[in-house]
Amino acid sequence: MLCVIIEPMSNGSINKRGRKKKDPIRVKDLQGLKYIDKFLLLFQGLKYIDKFLLLFERFHNVNAHHNRELYFEQYITLILLYFFNPVLTSLRSIQQASHLDKVKKAVGVKGVGLSTLSEAGNVFDANFIAPLISELAGKAIPLEKDPKLKILQQRLVAVDGTLLNALPKMLWALWIDNEHRAAKLHLEFDILKTAPVNAIITDGNANEKTVLRNLLSRDKLYVLDAGYSEYKLFQEIIDAGSSFVGRLRDNAVWEAIEDRPLSDKDKKAGVQKDMVVRLGCKGKQDDLTTNVRVIEVFHKGDSSRPRKSRVSSKKAFRTTETDYIFYIVTSLMDTPAEIITLIYRYRWSTTRRADRTLL
């Protein structure tokens, strides 16, 4: 059946399907155009990085692609414009904006077709955004956090994996079963700058610890949740020249070597024990050869706001209790226990805020 759409004669008119057609995108509705020049300049500097040079050879060689109308940096810039502007709500609205004279001049396009924009998501490799994220994160200015964190000598990085709902046709995004599909965002997030350091998208069942292993680098303080609680991974972080603060699973086993005295500040922060331990049962102690600290913390919740039970990406249900005890493990041997709990608290609040922003 042929479906005929009646074009609106004025703002707010109704098409034949009964849906109100949205007003056309206007230049005065857009913001963030002044940042585009600076953003495009980043690509000029990054193309001399080996990976980015490959990108330009593949996607920006005029001789090889004489009929190309849209290049990688232009596509990414249009996507950035989408995030700057709530008025842009779909691929079609981005396409409409690309035909505005001011946008065409800023981005360097002649106006992009809808099919070209749709195809670009498959043509361009999203992994090439990674060096751009790192470059922008390096330019971010640290925000004023708790002054106690100024004693840290390493970059404070929260690491987490977040499930993103996937469409049924995304066959690669299997998760629990054929009825539940999800992609997974693996994110490194600078806590003090509140800016992403690195990001990788995989299928929902991808192992978060394996992804982190491939991203390890020097002089970082990795802040981890219980999903990363693997003794071999802890050792690999130390071997990479970095440190970690992480949450232990409730069934963790250790051999206590020393009980450290607690200060009044430690107790006020909820610390109940501060121990130097050899982590793991006898069969696992060779996985982490370095002694670490285990800090027992009491969390006092709000009984008027019970925690909802939900399935996590580990396919396990979390406790619904508002008051509970949890254990933090760290390779930082000289940092006060209250600071360790503060670090983990910032990790929790920061990653939750980052998830809300990205979703």
DOROGU-726605 format. One record per residue (C-alpha): residue number from 0; residue in three letters; x negated, y, z. Coordinates in steps of 0.25 Angstrom, whole numbers, plus 5000, padded with zeros to 4 digits. Example, Ala and Ser with C-alpha at 12.3 -4.5 7.8 and 13.67 -1.06 7.14 Angstrom:
// DOROGU-726605
<node num="0" residuo="ALA" px="4951" py="4982" pz="5031"/>
<node num="1" residuo="SER" px="4945" py="4996" pz="5029"/>
//
This chain:
// DOROGU-726605
<node num="0" residuo="MET" px="5000" py="5000" pz="5000"/>
<node num="1" residuo="LEU" px="4995" py="5014" pz="4996"/>
<node num="2" residuo="CYS" px="4995" py="5023" pz="5008"/>
<node num="3" residuo="VAL" px="4996" py="5038" pz="5005"/>
<node num="4" residuo="ILE" px="4991" py="5048" pz="5015"/>
<node num="5" residuo="ILE" px="4997" py="5062" pz="5014"/>
<node num="6" residuo="GLU" px="4987" py="5073" pz="5016"/>
<node num="7" residuo="PRO" px="4990" py="5083" pz="5026"/>
<node num="8" residuo="MET" px="4995" py="5097" pz="5022"/>
<node num="9" residuo="SER" px="4991" py="5103" pz="5035"/>
<node num="10" residuo="ASN" px="4985" py="5100" pz="5048"/>
<node num="11" residuo="GLY" px="4992" py="5090" pz="5056"/>
<node num="12" residuo="SER" px="5000" py="5084" pz="5045"/>
<node num="13" residuo="ILE" px="5004" py="5070" pz="5045"/>
<node num="14" residuo="ASN" px="4999" py="5059" pz="5034"/>
<node num="15" residuo="LYS" px="5009" py="5048" pz="5029"/>
<node num="16" residuo="ARG" px="5004" py="5038" pz="5040"/>
<node num="17" residuo="GLY" px="5009" py="5048" pz="5051"/>
<node num="18" residuo="ARG" px="4996" py="5051" pz="5057"/>
<node num="19" residuo="LYS" px="4992" py="5066" pz="5059"/>
<node num="20" residuo="LYS" px="4980" py="5069" pz="5050"/>
<node num="21" residuo="LYS" px="4968" py="5075" pz="5057"/>
<node num="22" residuo="ASP" px="4964" py="5090" pz="5054"/>
<node num="23" residuo="PRO" px="4952" py="5091" pz="5045"/>
<node num="24" residuo="ILE" px="4938" py="5093" pz="5052"/>
<node num="25" residuo="ARG" px="4934" py="5107" pz="5052"/>
<node num="26" residuo="VAL" px="4920" py="5113" pz="5054"/>
<node num="27" residuo="LYS" px="4925" py="5121" pz="5066"/>
<node num="28" residuo="ASP" px="4929" py="5108" pz="5073"/>
<node num="29" residuo="LEU" px="4915" py="5103" pz="5073"/>
<node num="30" residuo="GLN" px="4903" py="5105" pz="5083"/>
<node num="31" residuo="GLY" px="4889" py="5100" pz="5083"/>
<node num="32" residuo="LEU" px="4885" py="5104" pz="5069"/>
<node num="33" residuo="LYS" px="4874" py="5113" pz="5075"/>
<node num="34" residuo="TYR" px="4867" py="5100" pz="5080"/>
<node num="35" residuo="ILE" px="4866" py="5093" pz="5066"/>
<node num="36" residuo="ASP" px="4854" py="5100" pz="5061"/>
<node num="37" residuo="LYS" px="4846" py="5096" pz="5073"/>
<node num="38" residuo="PHE" px="4851" py="5082" pz="5073"/>
<node num="39" residuo="LEU" px="4847" py="5080" pz="5058"/>
<node num="40" residuo="LEU" px="4833" py="5085" pz="5061"/>
<node num="41" residuo="LEU" px="4832" py="5073" pz="5071"/>
<node num="42" residuo="PHE" px="4832" py="5064" pz="5059"/>
<node num="43" residuo="GLN" px="4821" py="5072" pz="5052"/>
<node num="44" residuo="GLY" px="4812" py="5069" pz="5064"/>
<node num="45" residuo="LEU" px="4816" py="5055" pz="5066"/>
<node num="46" residuo="LYS" px="4815" py="5050" pz="5052"/>
<node num="47" residuo="TYR" px="4800" py="5049" pz="5054"/>
<node num="48" residuo="ILE" px="4802" py="5038" pz="5064"/>
<node num="49" residuo="ASP" px="4800" py="5025" pz="5057"/>
<node num="50" residuo="LYS" px="4814" py="5020" pz="5059"/>
<node num="51" residuo="PHE" px="4820" py="5033" pz="5055"/>
<node num="52" residuo="LEU" px="4811" py="5034" pz="5043"/>
<node num="53" residuo="LEU" px="4817" py="5021" pz="5039"/>
<node num="54" residuo="LEU" px="4831" py="5027" pz="5041"/>
<node num="55" residuo="PHE" px="4828" py="5039" pz="5031"/>
<node num="56" residuo="GLU" px="4822" py="5029" pz="5021"/>
<node num="57" residuo="ARG" px="4834" py="5021" pz="5021"/>
<node num="58" residuo="PHE" px="4845" py="5032" pz="5022"/>
<node num="59" residuo="HIS" px="4839" py="5045" pz="5018"/>
<node num="60" residuo="ASN" px="4831" py="5042" pz="5006"/>
<node num="61" residuo="VAL" px="4838" py="5050" pz="4995"/>
<node num="62" residuo="ASN" px="4831" py="5042" pz="4983"/>
<node num="63" residuo="ALA" px="4836" py="5029" pz="4989"/>
<node num="64" residuo="HIS" px="4850" py="5034" pz="4992"/>
<node num="65" residuo="HIS" px="4852" py="5045" pz="4981"/>
<node num="66" residuo="ASN" px="4867" py="5044" pz="4983"/>
<node num="67" residuo="ARG" px="4868" py="5044" pz="4998"/>
<node num="68" residuo="GLU" px="4877" py="5055" pz="5004"/>
<node num="69" residuo="LEU" px="4875" py="5052" pz="5019"/>
<node num="70" residuo="TYR" px="4862" py="5050" pz="5026"/>
<node num="71" residuo="PHE" px="4860" py="5044" pz="5040"/>
<node num="72" residuo="GLU" px="4857" py="5057" pz="5047"/>
<node num="73" residuo="GLN" px="4869" py="5063" pz="5041"/>
<node num="74" residuo="TYR" px="4878" py="5052" pz="5045"/>
<node num="75" residuo="ILE" px="4873" py="5052" pz="5060"/>
<node num="76" residuo="THR" px="4875" py="5067" pz="5060"/>
<node num="77" residuo="LEU" px="4889" py="5066" pz="5056"/>
<node num="78" residuo="ILE" px="4891" py="5055" pz="5067"/>
<node num="79" residuo="LEU" px="4885" py="5065" pz="5077"/>
<node num="80" residuo="LEU" px="4895" py="5076" pz="5072"/>
<node num="81" residuo="TYR" px="4906" py="5066" pz="5075"/>
<node num="82" residuo="PHE" px="4901" py="5065" pz="5090"/>
<node num="83" residuo="PHE" px="4900" py="5080" pz="5091"/>
<node num="84" residuo="ASN" px="4914" py="5082" pz="5086"/>
<node num="85" residuo="PRO" px="4927" py="5076" pz="5093"/>
<node num="86" residuo="VAL" px="4935" py="5081" pz="5080"/>
<node num="87" residuo="LEU" px="4927" py="5070" pz="5072"/>
<node num="88" residuo="THR" px="4935" py="5058" pz="5076"/>
<node num="89" residuo="SER" px="4932" py="5048" pz="5064"/>
<node num="90" residuo="LEU" px="4923" py="5045" pz="5052"/>
<node num="91" residuo="ARG" px="4933" py="5053" pz="5043"/>
<node num="92" residuo="SER" px="4932" py="5065" pz="5052"/>
<node num="93" residuo="ILE" px="4916" py="5065" pz="5051"/>
<node num="94" residuo="GLN" px="4918" py="5063" pz="5036"/>
<node num="95" residuo="GLN" px="4927" py="5076" pz="5035"/>
<node num="96" residuo="ALA" px="4917" py="5084" pz="5044"/>
<node num="97" residuo="SER" px="4906" py="5080" pz="5034"/>
<node num="98" residuo="HIS" px="4913" py="5088" pz="5023"/>
<node num="99" residuo="LEU" px="4913" py="5101" pz="5031"/>
<node num="100" residuo="ASP" px="4902" py="5110" pz="5025"/>
<node num="101" residuo="LYS" px="4896" py="5113" pz="5038"/>
<node num="102" residuo="VAL" px="4894" py="5098" pz="5041"/>
<node num="103" residuo="LYS" px="4889" py="5095" pz="5027"/>
<node num="104" residuo="LYS" px="4879" py="5106" pz="5029"/>
<node num="105" residuo="ALA" px="4874" py="5102" pz="5043"/>
<node num="106" residuo="VAL" px="4874" py="5087" pz="5040"/>
<node num="107" residuo="GLY" px="4869" py="5088" pz="5026"/>
<node num="108" residuo="VAL" px="4880" py="5080" pz="5019"/>
<node num="109" residuo="LYS" px="4890" py="5083" pz="5008"/>
<node num="110" residuo="GLY" px="4901" py="5077" pz="5015"/>
<node num="111" residuo="VAL" px="4902" py="5062" pz="5018"/>
<node num="112" residuo="GLY" px="4913" py="5052" pz="5013"/>
<node num="113" residuo="LEU" px="4920" py="5044" pz="5023"/>
<node num="114" residuo="SER" px="4915" py="5031" pz="5016"/>
<node num="115" residuo="THR" px="4901" py="5036" pz="5017"/>
<node num="116" residuo="LEU" px="4902" py="5039" pz="5032"/>
<node num="117" residuo="SER" px="4909" py="5025" pz="5034"/>
<node num="118" residuo="GLU" px="4898" py="5018" pz="5027"/>
<node num="119" residuo="ALA" px="4887" py="5026" pz="5034"/>
<node num="120" residuo="GLY" px="4889" py="5018" pz="5047"/>
<node num="121" residuo="ASN" px="4885" py="5005" pz="5040"/>
<node num="122" residuo="VAL" px="4874" py="5011" pz="5031"/>
<node num="123" residuo="PHE" px="4866" py="5018" pz="5042"/>
<node num="124" residuo="ASP" px="4859" py="5011" pz="5053"/>
<node num="125" residuo="ALA" px="4863" py="5016" pz="5067"/>
<node num="126" residuo="ASN" px="4850" py="5011" pz="5073"/>
<node num="127" residuo="PHE" px="4843" py="5023" pz="5067"/>
<node num="128" residuo="ILE" px="4850" py="5032" pz="5076"/>
<node num="129" residuo="ALA" px="4842" py="5027" pz="5088"/>
<node num="130" residuo="PRO" px="4829" py="5036" pz="5085"/>
<node num="131" residuo="LEU" px="4839" py="5048" pz="5084"/>
<node num="132" residuo="ILE" px="4845" py="5044" pz="5098"/>
<node num="133" residuo="SER" px="4831" py="5043" pz="5104"/>
<node num="134" residuo="GLU" px="4827" py="5057" pz="5098"/>
<node num="135" residuo="LEU" px="4839" py="5064" pz="5103"/>
<node num="136" residuo="ALA" px="4838" py="5058" pz="5117"/>
<node num="137" residuo="GLY" px="4824" py="5062" pz="5118"/>
<node num="138" residuo="LYS" px="4829" py="5077" pz="5116"/>
<node num="139" residuo="ALA" px="4840" py="5076" pz="5126"/>
<node num="140" residuo="ILE" px="4837" py="5084" pz="5139"/>
<node num="141" residuo="PRO" px="4839" py="5076" pz="5152"/>
<node num="142" residuo="LEU" px="4851" py="5080" pz="5160"/>
<node num="143" residuo="GLU" px="4850" py="5084" pz="5175"/>
<node num="144" residuo="LYS" px="4852" py="5071" pz="5183"/>
<node num="145" residuo="ASP" px="4850" py="5067" pz="5197"/>
<node num="146" residuo="PRO" px="4836" py="5074" pz="5201"/>
<node num="147" residuo="LYS" px="4832" py="5060" pz="5207"/>
<node num="148" residuo="LEU" px="4831" py="5054" pz="5193"/>
<node num="149" residuo="LYS" px="4819" py="5064" pz="5190"/>
<node num="150" residuo="ILE" px="4809" py="5054" pz="5197"/>
<node num="151" residuo="LEU" px="4811" py="5044" pz="5186"/>
<node num="152" residuo="GLN" px="4800" py="5043" pz="5176"/>
<node num="153" residuo="GLN" px="4806" py="5036" pz="5165"/>
<node num="154" residuo="ARG" px="4818" py="5039" pz="5155"/>
<node num="155" residuo="LEU" px="4831" py="5034" pz="5162"/>
<node num="156" residuo="VAL" px="4838" py="5026" pz="5152"/>
<node num="157" residuo="ALA" px="4852" py="5019" pz="5154"/>
<node num="158" residuo="VAL" px="4854" py="5006" pz="5145"/>
<node num="159" residuo="ASP" px="4867" py="5000" pz="5142"/>
<node num="160" residuo="GLY" px="4876" py="4993" pz="5132"/>
<node num="161" residuo="THR" px="4890" py="4997" pz="5129"/>
<node num="162" residuo="LEU" px="4900" py="4990" pz="5121"/>
<node num="163" residuo="LEU" px="4908" py="4997" pz="5110"/>
<node num="164" residuo="ASN" px="4921" py="4992" pz="5105"/>
<node num="165" residuo="ALA" px="4919" py="4987" pz="5090"/>
<node num="166" residuo="LEU" px="4929" py="4985" pz="5079"/>
<node num="167" residuo="PRO" px="4934" py="4971" pz="5076"/>
<node num="168" residuo="LYS" px="4927" py="4972" pz="5062"/>
<node num="169" residuo="MET" px="4914" py="4974" pz="5069"/>
<node num="170" residuo="LEU" px="4910" py="4959" pz="5068"/>
<node num="171" residuo="TRP" px="4896" py="4961" pz="5074"/>
<node num="172" residuo="ALA" px="4901" py="4968" pz="5087"/>
<node num="173" residuo="LEU" px="4906" py="4955" pz="5093"/>
<node num="174" residuo="TRP" px="4907" py="4955" pz="5109"/>
<node num="175" residuo="ILE" px="4915" py="4946" pz="5117"/>
<node num="176" residuo="ASP" px="4923" py="4939" pz="5106"/>
<node num="177" residuo="ASN" px="4929" py="4942" pz="5092"/>
<node num="178" residuo="GLU" px="4940" py="4951" pz="5098"/>
<node num="179" residuo="HIS" px="4929" py="4960" pz="5106"/>
<node num="180" residuo="ARG" px="4919" py="4967" pz="5097"/>
<node num="181" residuo="ALA" px="4909" py="4977" pz="5102"/>
<node num="182" residuo="ALA" px="4897" py="4984" pz="5099"/>
<node num="183" residuo="LYS" px="4887" py="4987" pz="5110"/>
<node num="184" residuo="LEU" px="4879" py="5000" pz="5112"/>
<node num="185" residuo="HIS" px="4866" py="4999" pz="5119"/>
<node num="186" residuo="LEU" px="4862" py="5012" pz="5124"/>
<node num="187" residuo="GLU" px="4850" py="5018" pz="5131"/>
<node num="188" residuo="PHE" px="4854" py="5031" pz="5138"/>
<node num="189" residuo="ASP" px="4845" py="5042" pz="5144"/>
<node num="190" residuo="ILE" px="4851" py="5044" pz="5157"/>
<node num="191" residuo="LEU" px="4845" py="5058" pz="5160"/>
<node num="192" residuo="LYS" px="4847" py="5063" pz="5146"/>
<node num="193" residuo="THR" px="4861" py="5056" pz="5145"/>
<node num="194" residuo="ALA" px="4857" py="5053" pz="5131"/>
<node num="195" residuo="PRO" px="4856" py="5040" pz="5123"/>
<node num="196" residuo="VAL" px="4842" py="5035" pz="5120"/>
<node num="197" residuo="ASN" px="4845" py="5023" pz="5112"/>
<node num="198" residuo="ALA" px="4857" py="5015" pz="5107"/>
<node num="199" residuo="ILE" px="4859" py="5002" pz="5099"/>
<node num="200" residuo="ILE" px="4873" py="4996" pz="5095"/>
<node num="201" residuo="THR" px="4874" py="4981" pz="5094"/>
<node num="202" residuo="ASP" px="4885" py="4971" pz="5095"/>
<node num="203" residuo="GLY" px="4893" py="4969" pz="5108"/>
<node num="204" residuo="ASN" px="4885" py="4957" pz="5112"/>
<node num="205" residuo="ALA" px="4871" py="4962" pz="5110"/>
<node num="206" residuo="ASN" px="4862" py="4960" pz="5122"/>
<node num="207" residuo="GLU" px="4859" py="4973" pz="5129"/>
<node num="208" residuo="LYS" px="4846" py="4968" pz="5135"/>
<node num="209" residuo="THR" px="4841" py="4964" pz="5122"/>
<node num="210" residuo="VAL" px="4844" py="4978" pz="5116"/>
<node num="211" residuo="LEU" px="4837" py="4985" pz="5128"/>
<node num="212" residuo="ARG" px="4825" py="4976" pz="5126"/>
<node num="213" residuo="ASN" px="4823" py="4982" pz="5112"/>
<node num="214" residuo="LEU" px="4824" py="4996" pz="5117"/>
<node num="215" residuo="LEU" px="4815" py="4996" pz="5129"/>
<node num="216" residuo="SER" px="4804" py="5007" pz="5130"/>
<node num="217" residuo="ARG" px="4795" py="5013" pz="5140"/>
<node num="218" residuo="ASP" px="4797" py="5024" pz="5151"/>
<node num="219" residuo="LYS" px="4812" py="5021" pz="5152"/>
<node num="220" residuo="LEU" px="4820" py="5018" pz="5165"/>
<node num="221" residuo="TYR" px="4831" py="5009" pz="5160"/>
<node num="222" residuo="VAL" px="4844" py="5009" pz="5168"/>
<node num="223" residuo="LEU" px="4852" py="4996" pz="5165"/>
<node num="224" residuo="ASP" px="4865" py="4989" pz="5170"/>
<node num="225" residuo="ALA" px="4866" py="4975" pz="5174"/>
<node num="226" residuo="GLY" px="4868" py="4970" pz="5159"/>
<node num="227" residuo="TYR" px="4853" py="4973" pz="5157"/>
<node num="228" residuo="SER" px="4849" py="4965" pz="5170"/>
<node num="229" residuo="GLU" px="4839" py="4955" pz="5164"/>
<node num="230" residuo="TYR" px="4825" py="4953" pz="5171"/>
<node num="231" residuo="LYS" px="4817" py="4952" pz="5158"/>
<node num="232" residuo="LEU" px="4823" py="4965" pz="5153"/>
<node num="233" residuo="PHE" px="4819" py="4972" pz="5166"/>
<node num="234" residuo="GLN" px="4805" py="4967" pz="5164"/>
<node num="235" residuo="GLU" px="4805" py="4971" pz="5149"/>
<node num="236" residuo="ILE" px="4809" py="4985" pz="5153"/>
<node num="237" residuo="ILE" px="4797" py="4986" pz="5163"/>
<node num="238" residuo="ASP" px="4788" py="4980" pz="5152"/>
<node num="239" residuo="ALA" px="4792" py="4991" pz="5143"/>
<node num="240" residuo="GLY" px="4787" py="5002" pz="5152"/>
<node num="241" residuo="SER" px="4801" py="5006" pz="5158"/>
<node num="242" residuo="SER" px="4809" py="5004" pz="5170"/>
<node num="243" residuo="PHE" px="4824" py="4999" pz="5173"/>
<node num="244" residuo="VAL" px="4835" py="5001" pz="5183"/>
<node num="245" residuo="GLY" px="4846" py="4991" pz="5181"/>
<node num="246" residuo="ARG" px="4858" py="4984" pz="5188"/>
<node num="247" residuo="LEU" px="4856" py="4970" pz="5192"/>
<node num="248" residuo="ARG" px="4866" py="4959" pz="5190"/>
<node num="249" residuo="ASP" px="4873" py="4955" pz="5203"/>
<node num="250" residuo="ASN" px="4867" py="4941" pz="5202"/>
<node num="251" residuo="ALA" px="4852" py="4946" pz="5201"/>
<node num="252" residuo="VAL" px="4842" py="4938" pz="5209"/>
<node num="253" residuo="TRP" px="4829" py="4944" pz="5215"/>
<node num="254" residuo="GLU" px="4818" py="4941" pz="5225"/>
<node num="255" residuo="ALA" px="4817" py="4953" pz="5235"/>
<node num="256" residuo="ILE" px="4803" py="4958" pz="5238"/>
<node num="257" residuo="GLU" px="4805" py="4971" pz="5245"/>
<node num="258" residuo="ASP" px="4817" py="4978" pz="5252"/>
<node num="259" residuo="ARG" px="4815" py="4993" pz="5250"/>
<node num="260" residuo="PRO" px="4820" py="5003" pz="5261"/>
<node num="261" residuo="LEU" px="4832" py="5012" pz="5257"/>
<node num="262" residuo="SER" px="4832" py="5027" pz="5258"/>
<node num="263" residuo="ASP" px="4844" py="5035" pz="5262"/>
<node num="264" residuo="LYS" px="4846" py="5039" pz="5248"/>
<node num="265" residuo="ASP" px="4845" py="5025" pz="5243"/>
<node num="266" residuo="LYS" px="4856" py="5021" pz="5253"/>
<node num="267" residuo="LYS" px="4865" py="5033" pz="5249"/>
<node num="268" residuo="ALA" px="4863" py="5029" pz="5234"/>
<node num="269" residuo="GLY" px="4869" py="5015" pz="5238"/>
<node num="270" residuo="VAL" px="4856" py="5007" pz="5238"/>
<node num="271" residuo="GLN" px="4857" py="4995" pz="5248"/>
<node num="272" residuo="LYS" px="4844" py="4988" pz="5244"/>
<node num="273" residuo="ASP" px="4831" py="4992" pz="5237"/>
<node num="274" residuo="MET" px="4823" py="4979" pz="5234"/>
<node num="275" residuo="VAL" px="4810" py="4975" pz="5226"/>
<node num="276" residuo="VAL" px="4813" py="4962" pz="5220"/>
<node num="277" residuo="ARG" px="4809" py="4951" pz="5211"/>
<node num="278" residuo="LEU" px="4820" py="4950" pz="5201"/>
<node num="279" residuo="GLY" px="4826" py="4937" pz="5197"/>
<node num="280" residuo="CYS" px="4827" py="4923" pz="5201"/>
<node num="281" residuo="LYS" px="4814" py="4914" pz="5200"/>
<node num="282" residuo="GLY" px="4817" py="4910" pz="5186"/>
<node num="283" residuo="LYS" px="4819" py="4925" pz="5182"/>
<node num="284" residuo="GLN" px="4808" py="4932" pz="5190"/>
<node num="285" residuo="ASP" px="4798" py="4931" pz="5178"/>
<node num="286" residuo="ASP" px="4808" py="4939" pz="5170"/>
<node num="287" residuo="LEU" px="4805" py="4952" pz="5178"/>
<node num="288" residuo="THR" px="4791" py="4951" pz="5184"/>
<node num="289" residuo="THR" px="4791" py="4965" pz="5191"/>
<node num="290" residuo="ASN" px="4798" py="4967" pz="5204"/>
<node num="291" residuo="VAL" px="4809" py="4977" pz="5204"/>
<node num="292" residuo="ARG" px="4819" py="4983" pz="5213"/>
<node num="293" residuo="VAL" px="4834" py="4979" pz="5216"/>
<node num="294" residuo="ILE" px="4842" py="4990" pz="5222"/>
<node num="295" residuo="GLU" px="4856" py="4986" pz="5228"/>
<node num="296" residuo="VAL" px="4866" py="4997" pz="5227"/>
<node num="297" residuo="PHE" px="4880" py="4998" pz="5233"/>
<node num="298" residuo="HIS" px="4890" py="5005" pz="5224"/>
<node num="299" residuo="LYS" px="4902" py="5012" pz="5231"/>
<node num="300" residuo="GLY" px="4913" py="5013" pz="5221"/>
<node num="301" residuo="ASP" px="4927" py="5020" pz="5221"/>
<node num="302" residuo="SER" px="4937" py="5011" pz="5225"/>
<node num="303" residuo="SER" px="4948" py="5020" pz="5219"/>
<node num="304" residuo="ARG" px="4942" py="5017" pz="5205"/>
<node num="305" residuo="PRO" px="4940" py="5002" pz="5204"/>
<node num="306" residuo="ARG" px="4931" py="4997" pz="5193"/>
<node num="307" residuo="LYS" px="4938" py="4991" pz="5181"/>
<node num="308" residuo="SER" px="4934" py="4977" pz="5177"/>
<node num="309" residuo="ARG" px="4928" py="4976" pz="5163"/>
<node num="310" residuo="VAL" px="4920" py="4967" pz="5154"/>
<node num="311" residuo="SER" px="4906" py="4972" pz="5151"/>
<node num="312" residuo="SER" px="4897" py="4970" pz="5139"/>
<node num="313" residuo="LYS" px="4891" py="4958" pz="5147"/>
<node num="314" residuo="LYS" px="4905" py="4952" pz="5147"/>
<node num="315" residuo="ALA" px="4906" py="4952" pz="5162"/>
<node num="316" residuo="PHE" px="4916" py="4960" pz="5171"/>
<node num="317" residuo="ARG" px="4910" py="4970" pz="5181"/>
<node num="318" residuo="THR" px="4915" py="4971" pz="5196"/>
<node num="319" residuo="THR" px="4927" py="4980" pz="5199"/>
<node num="320" residuo="GLU" px="4922" py="4983" pz="5213"/>
<node num="321" residuo="THR" px="4920" py="4997" pz="5216"/>
<node num="322" residuo="ASP" px="4909" py="4995" pz="5227"/>
<node num="323" residuo="TYR" px="4898" py="4985" pz="5223"/>
<node num="324" residuo="ILE" px="4883" py="4982" pz="5225"/>
<node num="325" residuo="PHE" px="4874" py="4982" pz="5213"/>
<node num="326" residuo="TYR" px="4859" py="4980" pz="5211"/>
<node num="327" residuo="ILE" px="4849" py="4989" pz="5203"/>
<node num="328" residuo="VAL" px="4836" py="4984" pz="5198"/>
<node num="329" residuo="THR" px="4824" py="4993" pz="5194"/>
<node num="330" residuo="SER" px="4810" py="4993" pz="5191"/>
<node num="331" residuo="LEU" px="4808" py="5006" pz="5197"/>
<node num="332" residuo="MET" px="4801" py="5003" pz="5210"/>
<node num="333" residuo="ASP" px="4798" py="5017" pz="5216"/>
<node num="334" residuo="THR" px="4811" py="5024" pz="5213"/>
<node num="335" residuo="PRO" px="4821" py="5026" pz="5225"/>
<node num="336" residuo="ALA" px="4833" py="5016" pz="5225"/>
<node num="337" residuo="GLU" px="4843" py="5028" pz="5225"/>
<node num="338" residuo="ILE" px="4837" py="5033" pz="5212"/>
<node num="339" residuo="ILE" px="4838" py="5019" pz="5206"/>
<node num="340" residuo="THR" px="4853" py="5019" pz="5209"/>
<node num="341" residuo="LEU" px="4854" py="5033" pz="5204"/>
<node num="342" residuo="ILE" px="4848" py="5029" pz="5190"/>
<node num="343" residuo="TYR" px="4858" py="5017" pz="5189"/>
<node num="344" residuo="ARG" px="4869" py="5026" pz="5192"/>
<node num="345" residuo="TYR" px="4865" py="5036" pz="5181"/>
<node num="346" residuo="ARG" px="4864" py="5024" pz="5172"/>
<node num="347" residuo="TRP" px="4878" py="5020" pz="5175"/>
<node num="348" residuo="SER" px="4884" py="5034" pz="5174"/>
<node num="349" residuo="THR" px="4876" py="5038" pz="5161"/>
<node num="350" residuo="THR" px="4879" py="5025" pz="5153"/>
<node num="351" residuo="ARG" px="4894" py="5026" pz="5156"/>
<node num="352" residuo="ARG" px="4894" py="5041" pz="5151"/>
<node num="353" residuo="ALA" px="4886" py="5037" pz="5139"/>
<node num="354" residuo="ASP" px="4896" py="5025" pz="5135"/>
<node num="355" residuo="ARG" px="4907" py="5035" pz="5136"/>
<node num="356" residuo="THR" px="4900" py="5045" pz="5127"/>
<node num="357" residuo="LEU" px="4897" py="5035" pz="5117"/>
<node num="358" residuo="LEU" px="4910" py="5028" pz="5117"/>
//
